[in-house]
Amino acid sequence: TVMDAHYGNLGAMIDVMQTGAQWIGKIEYKGNEVLMPLVDATLEGIDTRSKILKTRMPEGLLEVYE
């Protein structure tokens, strides 16, 4: 589960891909596929016991996909 500091529960991470420079996570949010960068600036932590990825999405990123 992806939990964002501002938006709350974004849903499940359905795929992870590596591009040339970084890793990209794919989630389905409000019926839309969203690609998010998995970099230090967006990752706040991982709770392996609860399987929760804590993020801080870049401002405006989710709105692009809506």
All heavy atoms as TSV, in Angstrom:
chain	resi	resn	atom	element	x	y	z
A	1	THR	N	N	0.844	-1.181	0.000
A	1	THR	CA	C	0.000	0.000	0.000
A	1	THR	C	C	0.883	1.235	0.000
A	1	THR	O	O	1.860	1.298	0.734
A	1	THR	CB	C	-0.913	0.008	1.244
A	1	THR	OG1	O	-1.704	-1.166	1.241
A	1	THR	CG2	C	-1.812	1.226	1.256
A	2	VAL	N	N	0.514	2.216	-0.806
A	2	VAL	CA	C	1.244	3.477	-0.861
A	2	VAL	C	C	0.459	4.517	-0.062
A	2	VAL	O	O	-0.701	4.790	-0.364
A	2	VAL	CB	C	1.428	3.951	-2.315
A	2	VAL	CG1	C	2.181	5.265	-2.354
A	2	VAL	CG2	C	2.151	2.894	-3.138
A	3	MET	N	N	1.101	5.063	0.973
A	3	MET	CA	C	0.494	6.089	1.812
A	3	MET	C	C	1.267	7.382	1.615
A	3	MET	O	O	2.472	7.432	1.868
A	3	MET	CB	C	0.534	5.689	3.287
A	3	MET	CG	C	-0.338	4.506	3.636
A	3	MET	SD	S	-2.103	4.838	3.483
A	3	MET	CE	C	-2.359	5.954	4.835
A	4	ASP	N	N	0.555	8.417	1.166
A	4	ASP	CA	C	1.204	9.699	0.922
A	4	ASP	C	C	0.943	10.651	2.081
A	4	ASP	O	O	-0.146	10.651	2.665
A	4	ASP	CB	C	0.671	10.303	-0.377
A	4	ASP	CG	C	1.396	11.580	-0.732
A	4	ASP	OD1	O	2.572	11.483	-1.151
A	4	ASP	OD2	O	0.809	12.664	-0.561
A	5	ALA	N	N	1.941	11.484	2.400
A	5	ALA	CA	C	1.839	12.431	3.505
A	5	ALA	C	C	0.699	13.427	3.300
A	5	ALA	O	O	0.057	13.854	4.257
A	5	ALA	CB	C	3.161	13.162	3.677
A	6	HIS	N	N	0.413	13.792	2.064
A	6	HIS	CA	C	-0.629	14.783	1.788
A	6	HIS	C	C	-1.949	14.143	1.340
A	6	HIS	O	O	-3.020	14.532	1.792
A	6	HIS	CB	C	-0.143	15.761	0.712
A	6	HIS	CG	C	-1.159	16.796	0.334
A	6	HIS	ND1	N	-1.507	17.835	1.160
A	6	HIS	CD2	C	-1.917	16.937	-0.779
A	6	HIS	CE1	C	-2.432	18.574	0.568
A	6	HIS	NE2	N	-2.696	18.052	-0.614
A	7	TYR	N	N	-1.890	13.160	0.462
A	7	TYR	CA	C	-3.088	12.587	-0.151
A	7	TYR	C	C	-3.646	11.374	0.588
A	7	TYR	O	O	-4.743	10.936	0.292
A	7	TYR	CB	C	-2.799	12.176	-1.603
A	7	TYR	CG	C	-2.437	13.338	-2.489
A	7	TYR	CD1	C	-1.106	13.612	-2.791
A	7	TYR	CD2	C	-3.410	14.161	-3.018
A	7	TYR	CE1	C	-0.765	14.678	-3.605
A	7	TYR	CE2	C	-3.090	15.233	-3.838
A	7	TYR	CZ	C	-1.756	15.491	-4.122
A	7	TYR	OH	O	-1.418	16.547	-4.917
A	8	GLY	N	N	-2.893	10.807	1.507
A	8	GLY	CA	C	-3.360	9.616	2.226
A	8	GLY	C	C	-3.130	8.352	1.413
A	8	GLY	O	O	-2.165	8.236	0.666
A	9	ASN	N	N	-4.059	7.405	1.533
A	9	ASN	CA	C	-3.931	6.102	0.880
A	9	ASN	C	C	-4.106	6.252	-0.634
A	9	ASN	O	O	-5.165	6.621	-1.111
A	9	ASN	CB	C	-4.966	5.138	1.444
A	9	ASN	CG	C	-4.797	3.727	0.937
A	9	ASN	OD1	O	-4.143	3.476	-0.059
A	9	ASN	ND2	N	-5.393	2.796	1.644
A	10	LEU	N	N	-3.046	5.930	-1.370
A	10	LEU	CA	C	-3.091	6.014	-2.832
A	10	LEU	C	C	-3.398	4.670	-3.473
A	10	LEU	O	O	-3.593	4.597	-4.681
A	10	LEU	CB	C	-1.758	6.542	-3.380
A	10	LEU	CG	C	-1.351	7.934	-2.922
A	10	LEU	CD1	C	-0.003	8.303	-3.522
A	10	LEU	CD2	C	-2.398	8.961	-3.263
A	11	GLY	N	N	-3.408	3.598	-2.698
A	11	GLY	CA	C	-3.690	2.278	-3.239
A	11	GLY	C	C	-2.446	1.414	-3.276
A	11	GLY	O	O	-1.425	1.727	-2.676
A	12	ALA	N	N	-2.529	0.335	-4.010
A	12	ALA	CA	C	-1.438	-0.638	-4.071
A	12	ALA	C	C	-0.456	-0.300	-5.186
A	12	ALA	O	O	-0.845	0.197	-6.242
A	12	ALA	CB	C	-2.003	-2.036	-4.294
A	13	MET	N	N	0.799	-0.593	-4.933
A	13	MET	CA	C	1.835	-0.493	-5.965
A	13	MET	C	C	1.651	-1.727	-6.841
A	13	MET	O	O	1.740	-2.854	-6.369
A	13	MET	CB	C	3.215	-0.495	-5.324
A	13	MET	CG	C	4.359	-0.399	-6.284
A	13	MET	SD	S	4.721	1.250	-6.906
A	13	MET	CE	C	5.031	2.167	-5.437
A	14	ILE	N	N	1.368	-1.519	-8.140
A	14	ILE	CA	C	1.085	-2.664	-8.996
A	14	ILE	C	C	2.276	-3.078	-9.857
A	14	ILE	O	O	2.278	-4.171	-10.418
A	14	ILE	CB	C	-0.159	-2.408	-9.884
A	14	ILE	CG1	C	-0.019	-1.129	-10.701
A	14	ILE	CG2	C	-1.410	-2.365	-9.039
A	14	ILE	CD1	C	-1.171	-0.864	-11.648
A	15	ASP	N	N	3.284	-2.213	-9.949
A	15	ASP	CA	C	4.475	-2.566	-10.715
A	15	ASP	C	C	5.596	-1.610	-10.358
A	15	ASP	O	O	5.355	-0.491	-9.912
A	15	ASP	CB	C	4.181	-2.487	-12.219
A	15	ASP	CG	C	5.205	-3.226	-13.079
A	15	ASP	OD1	O	6.066	-3.940	-12.513
A	15	ASP	OD2	O	5.148	-3.085	-14.306
A	16	VAL	N	N	6.819	-2.061	-10.551
A	16	VAL	CA	C	8.014	-1.239	-10.372
A	16	VAL	C	C	8.890	-1.468	-11.591
A	16	VAL	O	O	9.112	-2.601	-12.000
A	16	VAL	CB	C	8.772	-1.619	-9.080
A	16	VAL	CG1	C	10.048	-0.818	-8.951
A	16	VAL	CG2	C	7.896	-1.414	-7.851
A	17	MET	N	N	9.351	-0.357	-12.184
A	17	MET	CA	C	10.167	-0.436	-13.397
A	17	MET	C	C	11.429	0.398	-13.207
A	17	MET	O	O	11.403	1.392	-12.491
A	17	MET	CB	C	9.388	0.123	-14.592
A	17	MET	CG	C	8.056	-0.546	-14.822
A	17	MET	SD	S	6.962	0.449	-15.859
A	17	MET	CE	C	6.375	1.645	-14.685
A	18	GLN	N	N	12.490	-0.007	-13.863
A	18	GLN	CA	C	13.715	0.773	-13.818
A	18	GLN	C	C	13.919	1.465	-15.157
A	18	GLN	O	O	13.879	0.843	-16.213
A	18	GLN	CB	C	14.922	-0.091	-13.501
A	18	GLN	CG	C	16.183	0.733	-13.336
A	18	GLN	CD	C	17.382	-0.089	-12.940
A	18	GLN	OE1	O	17.400	-1.307	-13.103
A	18	GLN	NE2	N	18.390	0.571	-12.411
A	19	THR	N	N	14.092	2.781	-15.099
A	19	THR	CA	C	14.442	3.536	-16.292
A	19	THR	C	C	15.950	3.774	-16.223
A	19	THR	O	O	16.604	3.333	-15.292
A	19	THR	CB	C	13.686	4.875	-16.351
A	19	THR	OG1	O	14.090	5.681	-15.249
A	19	THR	CG2	C	12.182	4.658	-16.314
A	20	GLY	N	N	16.491	4.479	-17.159
A	20	GLY	CA	C	17.933	4.710	-17.163
A	20	GLY	C	C	18.462	5.336	-15.893
A	20	GLY	O	O	19.496	4.947	-15.375
A	21	ALA	N	N	17.747	6.299	-15.339
A	21	ALA	CA	C	18.269	7.054	-14.203
A	21	ALA	C	C	17.609	6.729	-12.868
A	21	ALA	O	O	18.179	7.005	-11.820
A	21	ALA	CB	C	18.115	8.543	-14.483
A	22	GLN	N	N	16.409	6.168	-12.876
A	22	GLN	CA	C	15.708	5.961	-11.611
A	22	GLN	C	C	14.690	4.836	-11.711
A	22	GLN	O	O	14.400	4.340	-12.780
A	22	GLN	CB	C	14.994	7.253	-11.202
A	22	GLN	CG	C	13.871	7.656	-12.137
A	22	GLN	CD	C	13.303	9.031	-11.821
A	22	GLN	OE1	O	13.845	9.782	-11.040
A	22	GLN	NE2	N	12.207	9.370	-12.457
A	23	TRP	N	N	14.149	4.470	-10.555
A	23	TRP	CA	C	13.063	3.503	-10.474
A	23	TRP	C	C	11.744	4.265	-10.523
A	23	TRP	O	O	11.620	5.365	-9.990
A	23	TRP	CB	C	13.159	2.706	-9.181
A	23	TRP	CG	C	14.305	1.749	-9.178
A	23	TRP	CD1	C	15.582	2.006	-8.784
A	23	TRP	CD2	C	14.283	0.395	-9.608
A	23	TRP	NE1	N	16.358	0.888	-8.945
A	23	TRP	CE2	C	15.589	-0.119	-9.445
A	23	TRP	CE3	C	13.300	-0.435	-10.114
A	23	TRP	CZ2	C	15.916	-1.417	-9.770
A	23	TRP	CZ3	C	13.627	-1.742	-10.429
A	23	TRP	CH2	C	14.930	-2.216	-10.259
A	24	ILE	N	N	10.745	3.660	-11.144
A	24	ILE	CA	C	9.401	4.231	-11.266
A	24	ILE	C	C	8.409	3.230	-10.699
A	24	ILE	O	O	8.458	2.046	-11.028
A	24	ILE	CB	C	9.043	4.496	-12.752
A	24	ILE	CG1	C	10.047	5.435	-13.409
A	24	ILE	CG2	C	7.623	5.014	-12.893
A	24	ILE	CD1	C	9.981	6.852	-12.956
A	25	GLY	N	N	7.507	3.713	-9.850
A	25	GLY	CA	C	6.450	2.871	-9.320
A	25	GLY	C	C	5.145	3.154	-10.037
A	25	GLY	O	O	4.854	4.299	-10.399
A	26	LYS	N	N	4.370	2.119	-10.290
A	26	LYS	CA	C	3.075	2.272	-10.949
A	26	LYS	C	C	1.978	1.950	-9.938
A	26	LYS	O	O	1.985	0.889	-9.323
A	26	LYS	CB	C	2.965	1.327	-12.144
A	26	LYS	CG	C	1.694	1.518	-12.949
A	26	LYS	CD	C	1.433	0.463	-14.008
A	26	LYS	CE	C	2.590	0.115	-14.874
A	26	LYS	NZ	N	2.218	-0.862	-15.927
A	27	ILE	N	N	1.054	2.890	-9.764
A	27	ILE	CA	C	-0.096	2.671	-8.894
A	27	ILE	C	C	-1.357	2.980	-9.684
A	27	ILE	O	O	-1.313	3.671	-10.700
A	27	ILE	CB	C	-0.040	3.543	-7.614
A	27	ILE	CG1	C	0.006	5.029	-7.950
A	27	ILE	CG2	C	1.131	3.163	-6.748
A	27	ILE	CD1	C	-0.066	5.935	-6.751
A	28	GLU	N	N	-2.482	2.449	-9.231
A	28	GLU	CA	C	-3.761	2.803	-9.813
A	28	GLU	C	C	-4.473	3.684	-8.808
A	28	GLU	O	O	-4.748	3.276	-7.679
A	28	GLU	CB	C	-4.612	1.579	-10.130
A	28	GLU	CG	C	-5.843	1.943	-10.909
A	28	GLU	CD	C	-6.599	0.748	-11.447
A	28	GLU	OE1	O	-5.956	-0.186	-11.934
A	28	GLU	OE2	O	-7.826	0.782	-11.375
A	29	TYR	N	N	-4.726	4.932	-9.200
A	29	TYR	CA	C	-5.323	5.915	-8.306
A	29	TYR	C	C	-6.558	6.497	-8.975
A	29	TYR	O	O	-6.480	7.068	-10.058
A	29	TYR	CB	C	-4.299	7.023	-8.018
A	29	TYR	CG	C	-4.802	8.132	-7.139
A	29	TYR	CD1	C	-5.030	7.907	-5.786
A	29	TYR	CD2	C	-5.045	9.390	-7.644
A	29	TYR	CE1	C	-5.489	8.928	-4.967
A	29	TYR	CE2	C	-5.499	10.416	-6.839
A	29	TYR	CZ	C	-5.722	10.174	-5.503
A	29	TYR	OH	O	-6.179	11.191	-4.686
A	30	LYS	N	N	-7.703	6.308	-8.334
A	30	LYS	CA	C	-8.987	6.793	-8.855
A	30	LYS	C	C	-9.219	6.349	-10.295
A	30	LYS	O	O	-9.647	7.107	-11.157
A	30	LYS	CB	C	-9.066	8.315	-8.751
A	30	LYS	CG	C	-9.095	8.814	-7.324
A	30	LYS	CD	C	-9.301	10.309	-7.277
A	30	LYS	CE	C	-9.380	10.786	-5.849
A	30	LYS	NZ	N	-9.580	12.245	-5.771
A	31	GLY	N	N	-8.867	5.095	-10.578
A	31	GLY	CA	C	-9.102	4.522	-11.890
A	31	GLY	C	C	-8.071	4.884	-12.944
A	31	GLY	O	O	-8.210	4.488	-14.096
A	32	ASN	N	N	-7.052	5.633	-12.570
A	32	ASN	CA	C	-6.008	6.039	-13.514
A	32	ASN	C	C	-4.674	5.428	-13.122
A	32	ASN	O	O	-4.348	5.328	-11.941
A	32	ASN	CB	C	-5.864	7.565	-13.537
A	32	ASN	CG	C	-7.110	8.257	-14.012
A	32	ASN	OD1	O	-7.652	7.910	-15.045
A	32	ASN	ND2	N	-7.577	9.223	-13.248
A	33	GLU	N	N	-3.891	5.052	-14.113
A	33	GLU	CA	C	-2.539	4.556	-13.868
A	33	GLU	C	C	-1.631	5.761	-13.625
A	33	GLU	O	O	-1.589	6.688	-14.427
A	33	GLU	CB	C	-2.061	3.784	-15.087
A	33	GLU	CG	C	-0.711	3.165	-14.926
A	33	GLU	CD	C	-0.307	2.410	-16.169
A	33	GLU	OE1	O	-0.788	1.276	-16.341
A	33	GLU	OE2	O	0.482	2.961	-16.958
A	34	VAL	N	N	-0.926	5.751	-12.501
A	34	VAL	CA	C	-0.039	6.851	-12.130
A	34	VAL	C	C	1.381	6.309	-12.008
A	34	VAL	O	O	1.611	5.299	-11.356
A	34	VAL	CB	C	-0.468	7.484	-10.786
A	34	VAL	CG1	C	0.526	8.539	-10.338
A	34	VAL	CG2	C	-1.872	8.076	-10.897
A	35	LEU	N	N	2.320	6.991	-12.651
A	35	LEU	CA	C	3.729	6.643	-12.542
A	35	LEU	C	C	4.387	7.650	-11.610
A	35	LEU	O	O	4.269	8.858	-11.816
A	35	LEU	CB	C	4.403	6.672	-13.907
A	35	LEU	CG	C	3.823	5.723	-14.948
A	35	LEU	CD1	C	4.526	5.917	-16.286
A	35	LEU	CD2	C	3.927	4.285	-14.494
A	36	MET	N	N	5.051	7.135	-10.576
A	36	MET	CA	C	5.690	8.027	-9.615
A	36	MET	C	C	7.166	7.696	-9.488
A	36	MET	O	O	7.546	6.521	-9.488
A	36	MET	CB	C	5.002	7.947	-8.259
A	36	MET	CG	C	5.070	6.589	-7.588
A	36	MET	SD	S	4.345	6.550	-5.957
A	36	MET	CE	C	5.593	7.369	-5.013
A	37	PRO	N	N	8.015	8.710	-9.387
A	37	PRO	CA	C	9.439	8.452	-9.227
A	37	PRO	C	C	9.725	7.895	-7.836
A	37	PRO	O	O	9.182	8.384	-6.845
A	37	PRO	CB	C	10.068	9.839	-9.413
A	37	PRO	CG	C	8.978	10.799	-9.071
A	37	PRO	CD	C	7.698	10.120	-9.434
A	38	LEU	N	N	10.538	6.875	-7.769
A	38	LEU	CA	C	10.933	6.291	-6.486
A	38	LEU	C	C	12.358	6.758	-6.179
A	38	LEU	O	O	13.330	6.049	-6.424
A	38	LEU	CB	C	10.833	4.764	-6.542
A	38	LEU	CG	C	9.441	4.210	-6.826
A	38	LEU	CD1	C	9.489	2.702	-6.972
A	38	LEU	CD2	C	8.451	4.615	-5.742
A	39	VAL	N	N	12.442	7.980	-5.688
A	39	VAL	CA	C	13.723	8.621	-5.395
A	39	VAL	C	C	13.682	9.162	-3.970
A	39	VAL	O	O	12.620	9.240	-3.350
A	39	VAL	CB	C	14.025	9.755	-6.399
A	39	VAL	CG1	C	14.208	9.208	-7.816
A	39	VAL	CG2	C	12.928	10.809	-6.390
A	40	ASP	N	N	14.844	9.546	-3.455
A	40	ASP	CA	C	14.922	10.044	-2.080
A	40	ASP	C	C	13.936	11.169	-1.798
A	40	ASP	O	O	13.375	11.245	-0.711
A	40	ASP	CB	C	16.339	10.515	-1.763
A	40	ASP	CG	C	17.325	9.367	-1.649
A	40	ASP	OD1	O	16.884	8.203	-1.464
A	40	ASP	OD2	O	18.535	9.616	-1.729
A	41	ALA	N	N	13.699	12.038	-2.765
A	41	ALA	CA	C	12.811	13.178	-2.565
A	41	ALA	C	C	11.346	12.771	-2.388
A	41	ALA	O	O	10.568	13.517	-1.800
A	41	ALA	CB	C	12.938	14.146	-3.729
A	42	THR	N	N	10.943	11.605	-2.880
A	42	THR	CA	C	9.540	11.187	-2.776
A	42	THR	C	C	9.310	10.088	-1.749
A	42	THR	O	O	8.179	9.865	-1.339
A	42	THR	CB	C	9.005	10.687	-4.132
A	42	THR	OG1	O	9.767	9.561	-4.557
A	42	THR	CG2	C	9.036	11.772	-5.182
A	43	LEU	N	N	10.360	9.396	-1.335
A	43	LEU	CA	C	10.206	8.292	-0.381
A	43	LEU	C	C	10.485	8.765	1.037
A	43	LEU	O	O	11.527	9.343	1.315
A	43	LEU	CB	C	11.150	7.145	-0.731
A	43	LEU	CG	C	10.927	6.495	-2.090
A	43	LEU	CD1	C	11.981	5.435	-2.344
A	43	LEU	CD2	C	9.532	5.904	-2.177
A	44	GLU	N	N	9.531	8.498	1.930
A	44	GLU	CA	C	9.717	8.863	3.329
A	44	GLU	C	C	10.032	7.662	4.199
A	44	GLU	O	O	10.554	7.818	5.282
A	44	GLU	CB	C	8.484	9.592	3.853
A	44	GLU	CG	C	8.305	10.935	3.202
A	44	GLU	CD	C	7.380	11.831	3.979
A	44	GLU	OE1	O	6.473	11.319	4.660
A	44	GLU	OE2	O	7.571	13.053	3.897
A	45	GLY	N	N	9.705	6.475	3.741
A	45	GLY	CA	C	10.005	5.287	4.518
A	45	GLY	C	C	9.228	4.081	4.036
A	45	GLY	O	O	8.289	4.194	3.249
A	46	ILE	N	N	9.652	2.931	4.534
A	46	ILE	CA	C	8.997	1.674	4.200
A	46	ILE	C	C	8.751	0.908	5.490
A	46	ILE	O	O	9.678	0.688	6.273
A	46	ILE	CB	C	9.857	0.813	3.249
A	46	ILE	CG1	C	10.104	1.561	1.945
A	46	ILE	CG2	C	9.186	-0.532	2.982
A	46	ILE	CD1	C	11.095	0.883	1.030
A	47	ASP	N	N	7.516	0.533	5.720
A	47	ASP	CA	C	7.163	-0.303	6.860
A	47	ASP	C	C	6.993	-1.711	6.317
A	47	ASP	O	O	5.953	-2.061	5.760
A	47	ASP	CB	C	5.875	0.203	7.509
A	47	ASP	CG	C	5.469	-0.592	8.729
A	47	ASP	OD1	O	5.941	-1.741	8.907
A	47	ASP	OD2	O	4.669	-0.067	9.526
A	48	THR	N	N	8.061	-2.510	6.414
A	48	THR	CA	C	8.030	-3.848	5.829
A	48	THR	C	C	7.035	-4.764	6.529
A	48	THR	O	O	6.450	-5.633	5.894
A	48	THR	CB	C	9.430	-4.488	5.836
A	48	THR	OG1	O	9.943	-4.482	7.163
A	48	THR	CG2	C	10.367	-3.728	4.918
A	49	ARG	N	N	6.852	-4.580	7.816
A	49	ARG	CA	C	5.914	-5.429	8.562
A	49	ARG	C	C	4.480	-5.214	8.073
A	49	ARG	O	O	3.737	-6.162	7.855
A	49	ARG	CB	C	6.004	-5.152	10.059
A	49	ARG	CG	C	5.009	-5.987	10.868
A	49	ARG	CD	C	5.226	-5.863	12.327
A	49	ARG	NE	N	6.354	-6.727	12.662
A	49	ARG	CZ	C	7.078	-6.608	13.743
A	49	ARG	NH1	N	6.829	-5.663	14.610
A	49	ARG	NH2	N	8.069	-7.438	13.984
A	50	SER	N	N	4.095	-3.966	7.895
A	50	SER	CA	C	2.738	-3.643	7.445
A	50	SER	C	C	2.619	-3.535	5.923
A	50	SER	O	O	1.528	-3.319	5.403
A	50	SER	CB	C	2.283	-2.314	8.052
A	50	SER	OG	O	2.260	-2.400	9.449
A	51	LYS	N	N	3.762	-3.632	5.221
A	51	LYS	CA	C	3.810	-3.517	3.760
A	51	LYS	C	C	3.250	-2.172	3.290
A	51	LYS	O	O	2.405	-2.101	2.408
A	51	LYS	CB	C	3.074	-4.681	3.100
A	51	LYS	CG	C	3.701	-6.024	3.388
A	51	LYS	CD	C	2.989	-7.132	2.677
A	51	LYS	CE	C	3.651	-8.468	2.998
A	51	LYS	NZ	N	2.991	-9.573	2.341
A	52	ILE	N	N	3.759	-1.101	3.906
A	52	ILE	CA	C	3.333	0.250	3.560
A	52	ILE	C	C	4.542	1.050	3.091
A	52	ILE	O	O	5.562	1.110	3.763
A	52	ILE	CB	C	2.668	0.951	4.757
A	52	ILE	CG1	C	1.364	0.225	5.124
A	52	ILE	CG2	C	2.405	2.426	4.449
A	52	ILE	CD1	C	0.681	0.761	6.362
A	53	LEU	N	N	4.403	1.662	1.916
A	53	LEU	CA	C	5.407	2.557	1.366
A	53	LEU	C	C	4.933	3.981	1.650
A	53	LEU	O	O	3.865	4.381	1.197
A	53	LEU	CB	C	5.547	2.335	-0.138
A	53	LEU	CG	C	6.499	3.253	-0.882
A	53	LEU	CD1	C	7.939	2.991	-0.434
A	53	LEU	CD2	C	6.362	3.058	-2.375
A	54	LYS	N	N	5.721	4.729	2.417
A	54	LYS	CA	C	5.347	6.099	2.787
A	54	LYS	C	C	6.025	7.057	1.823
A	54	LYS	O	O	7.232	7.002	1.627
A	54	LYS	CB	C	5.767	6.383	4.224
A	54	LYS	CG	C	5.078	5.484	5.217
A	54	LYS	CD	C	5.583	5.694	6.611
A	54	LYS	CE	C	4.929	4.698	7.553
A	54	LYS	NZ	N	5.488	4.802	8.908
A	55	THR	N	N	5.198	7.921	1.212
A	55	THR	CA	C	5.706	8.817	0.183
A	55	THR	C	C	5.314	10.270	0.442
A	55	THR	O	O	4.459	10.566	1.280
A	55	THR	CB	C	5.157	8.428	-1.204
A	55	THR	OG1	O	3.748	8.621	-1.215
A	55	THR	CG2	C	5.501	7.011	-1.574
A	56	ARG	N	N	5.932	11.141	-0.330
A	56	ARG	CA	C	5.544	12.546	-0.428
A	56	ARG	C	C	5.573	12.868	-1.924
A	56	ARG	O	O	6.615	13.163	-2.488
A	56	ARG	CB	C	6.494	13.441	0.348
A	56	ARG	CG	C	6.094	14.911	0.311
A	56	ARG	CD	C	6.914	15.767	1.246
A	56	ARG	NE	N	6.768	15.399	2.639
A	56	ARG	CZ	C	5.773	15.773	3.447
A	56	ARG	NH1	N	4.807	16.529	2.972
A	56	ARG	NH2	N	5.735	15.408	4.712
A	57	MET	N	N	4.396	12.767	-2.555
A	57	MET	CA	C	4.291	12.963	-3.996
A	57	MET	C	C	4.667	14.394	-4.371
A	57	MET	O	O	4.334	15.328	-3.647
A	57	MET	CB	C	2.866	12.693	-4.472
A	57	MET	CG	C	2.410	11.254	-4.310
A	57	MET	SD	S	3.203	10.146	-5.453
A	57	MET	CE	C	2.195	10.395	-6.876
A	58	PRO	N	N	5.335	14.559	-5.511
A	58	PRO	CA	C	5.631	15.908	-5.994
A	58	PRO	C	C	4.323	16.676	-6.227
A	58	PRO	O	O	3.338	16.111	-6.707
A	58	PRO	CB	C	6.346	15.667	-7.323
A	58	PRO	CG	C	6.889	14.288	-7.219
A	58	PRO	CD	C	5.912	13.530	-6.369
A	59	GLU	N	N	4.327	17.948	-5.881
A	59	GLU	CA	C	3.134	18.771	-6.024
A	59	GLU	C	C	2.652	18.770	-7.478
A	59	GLU	O	O	3.424	18.960	-8.403
A	59	GLU	CB	C	3.447	20.207	-5.599
A	59	GLU	CG	C	2.231	21.100	-5.550
A	59	GLU	CD	C	2.550	22.468	-4.999
A	59	GLU	OE1	O	3.407	22.555	-4.099
A	59	GLU	OE2	O	1.933	23.420	-5.482
A	60	GLY	N	N	1.368	18.488	-7.646
A	60	GLY	CA	C	0.748	18.519	-8.970
A	60	GLY	C	C	0.827	17.217	-9.754
A	60	GLY	O	O	0.168	17.100	-10.785
A	61	LEU	N	N	1.600	16.237	-9.290
A	61	LEU	CA	C	1.762	15.009	-10.065
A	61	LEU	C	C	0.452	14.247	-10.221
A	61	LEU	O	O	0.101	13.833	-11.320
A	61	LEU	CB	C	2.832	14.106	-9.454
A	61	LEU	CG	C	3.099	12.809	-10.219
A	61	LEU	CD1	C	3.674	13.112	-11.601
A	61	LEU	CD2	C	4.041	11.907	-9.447
A	62	LEU	N	N	-0.292	14.057	-9.147
A	62	LEU	CA	C	-1.555	13.317	-9.248
A	62	LEU	C	C	-2.570	14.049	-10.114
A	62	LEU	O	O	-3.335	13.428	-10.860
A	62	LEU	CB	C	-2.144	13.048	-7.866
A	62	LEU	CG	C	-1.415	11.990	-7.049
A	62	LEU	CD1	C	-2.080	11.843	-5.689
A	62	LEU	CD2	C	-1.378	10.652	-7.755
A	63	GLU	N	N	-2.561	15.364	-10.048
A	63	GLU	CA	C	-3.522	16.148	-10.836
A	63	GLU	C	C	-3.279	15.968	-12.344
A	63	GLU	O	O	-4.234	16.034	-13.122
A	63	GLU	CB	C	-3.428	17.629	-10.456
A	63	GLU	CG	C	-3.987	17.953	-9.083
A	63	GLU	CD	C	-3.054	17.571	-7.929
A	63	GLU	OE1	O	-1.877	17.247	-8.158
A	63	GLU	OE2	O	-3.517	17.589	-6.774
A	64	VAL	N	N	-2.058	15.718	-12.753
A	64	VAL	CA	C	-1.745	15.484	-14.158
A	64	VAL	C	C	-2.489	14.253	-14.673
A	64	VAL	O	O	-2.923	14.209	-15.828
A	64	VAL	CB	C	-0.232	15.312	-14.354
A	64	VAL	CG1	C	0.107	14.822	-15.753
A	64	VAL	CG2	C	0.491	16.616	-14.058
A	65	TYR	N	N	-2.648	13.252	-13.818
A	65	TYR	CA	C	-3.273	11.985	-14.224
A	65	TYR	C	C	-4.799	11.986	-14.106
A	65	TYR	O	O	-5.445	11.072	-14.562
A	65	TYR	CB	C	-2.702	10.832	-13.407
A	65	TYR	CG	C	-1.258	10.527	-13.753
A	65	TYR	CD1	C	-0.210	11.057	-13.008
A	65	TYR	CD2	C	-0.957	9.708	-14.832
A	65	TYR	CE1	C	1.107	10.769	-13.330
A	65	TYR	CE2	C	0.366	9.421	-15.157
A	65	TYR	CZ	C	1.388	9.957	-14.400
A	65	TYR	OH	O	2.682	9.664	-14.723
A	66	GLU	N	N	-5.369	12.993	-13.456
A	66	GLU	CA	C	-6.817	13.014	-13.274
A	66	GLU	C	C	-7.533	13.610	-14.454
A	66	GLU	O	O	-7.066	14.331	-15.239
A	66	GLU	CB	C	-7.187	13.795	-12.006
A	66	GLU	CG	C	-6.750	13.079	-10.758
A	66	GLU	CD	C	-7.189	13.764	-9.482
A	66	GLU	OE1	O	-6.975	14.975	-9.342
A	66	GLU	OE2	O	-7.743	13.058	-8.643
